[in-house]
């Protein structure tokens, strides 16, 4: 892979997107089963988690 891996602390949305893509590549998520709402929900959950961690880290610093 020639693209940089996004760090969740600095780019939570990009990191969440990359994580969902890697789960699809690994066969753990399938875009062929049902509609996209499941993958969108997973992306939103990862984004919220990474953004909460980012806010928690910035509050500690």
C-alpha positions in Angstrom: 0.0 0.0 0.0 1.5 3.3 -1.1 -0.8 5.5 1.0 0.1 6.8 4.4 -1.9 5.3 7.3 -3.8 8.0 9.1 -3.3 8.3 12.8 -6.6 8.4 14.7 -5.4 11.2 17.0 -4.6 13.6 14.2 -7.1 12.4 11.5 -10.0 10.6 13.1 -12.2 10.6 10.0 -9.5 9.4 7.7 -8.4 6.7 10.1 -12.0 5.5 10.5 -12.4 5.3 6.7 -9.1 3.4 6.3 -10.2 1.0 9.0 -13.5 0.2 7.3 -11.7 -0.2 4.0 -9.2 -2.7 5.5 -12.1 -4.6 7.2 -13.7 -5.0 3.7 -10.4 -6.1 2.2 -10.0 -8.6 5.0 -13.4 -10.0 4.3 -14.8 -9.0 7.8 -17.3 -6.6 6.2 -19.1 -7.2 2.9 -20.5 -4.4 0.8 -22.5 -7.0 -1.0 -24.7 -8.0 2.0 -27.6 -5.6 2.5 -27.3 -1.9 2.0 -24.5 0.4 2.9 -26.1 1.5 6.2 -24.2 -1.1 8.2 -20.8 0.1 6.8 -21.8 3.7 7.3 -22.8 3.0 10.9 -19.5 1.2 11.6 -17.6 4.2 10.0 -19.5 6.6 12.2 -18.8 4.6 15.3 -15.1 4.4 14.6 -15.1 8.2 13.9 -16.9 9.0 17.1 -14.5 6.8 19.1 -11.4 8.3 17.5 -12.7 11.9 18.0 -13.5 11.2 21.6 -10.0 9.8 22.2 -8.6 12.9 20.4 -10.6 15.2 22.7 -9.6 13.2 25.8 -5.9 13.4 24.8 -6.1 17.1 24.2 -7.8 17.7 27.6 -5.0 15.8 29.3 -2.2 17.8 27.5 
